Amino acid sequence: MKSVSISGSPRANVGKTDATALRNAKRVPCVLYGGKEQVHFSVLEADFKDLIYTPHVNTVDLDVDGKKFKAILQEAQFHSVKDNLLHVDFLEIIAGKPVTMSIPVKTTGTSPGVRNGGKLNKKLKTLKVKGLVEKMPDTIDIAINNLEIGDLVRVSDLKFDGLTFLNAANVTVVNVQVTRAAAVEETKTAAPAAAAATPAAAAAKPAAKK
C-alpha cells in the first residue's frame, strides 16, 4: 500500500472559534489518536487532494511540527451544503496492532455470463476489513472468470490471508444479472428446439387402436 506525506501545524486552542478561524484560512482541523496521546493540529485543505479526493487507499506519513507519525485516515467530515472539508480524524498505526480500513473492490478477468448477454453488478464498491497494515492490499481483487448468468460472490466467499471482513457474510459483493436482451435471446433459442422436438415426439407415439 502506498503512502501519502502530510505536514501539519499544532493547534494552540481546540475550541469552536479556533476551528472556524482555521477553516476561514483554508486549513482543516485534525486530530491523531490511537497512540500514547492525542495530537491536535491543522492541515492546508489543498494537501488532502492525494488522500481524500482519490479512489485509492493510502497510509499517511504525518509530520506535525517535526514529530513524525505513521497513520491512516479514519474519518473525514464535510459541510452538508458547501461540501468543503470540515474535520479529519487520523488513527496512529501501532506495530502489531490491527486496524480497520475500507478497501476498494476490483473485479478481474472476463465473465462468461457477461459474454452471453448478462450484466455485471458490483454491489459494494468497498469492503470494510480488519488486519495489520502490512497485510492490507490496495484493492480487494475478485476473479469473475467463472461467473455465469445468475452467479454471485458473497462476502463469505472471500478469503484473504491476514484479513477479516467486517461486512455481513451473506451480503452480495458482485453478481451477474440476466438482462432483458439475454432473456429474449434465450427464448428465441429455446423456441426452435421445442418445435423440432414436437414432431419427433409425435412420431414416437404409437398409433391408437381402432
PyMOL commands that set and color helices and strands:
alter all, ss='L'
color gray80, all
select helices_A, chain A and resi 16-24+45-48+112-115+133-135+155-157+180-204
alter helices_A, ss='H'
color red, helices_A
select strands_A, chain A and resi 3-10+27-33+39-44+59-64+67-78+85-92+99-108+119-122+126-131+140-143+152-154+164-165+172-177
alter strands_A, ss='S'
color yellow, strands_A
deselect
rebuild
show_as cartoon
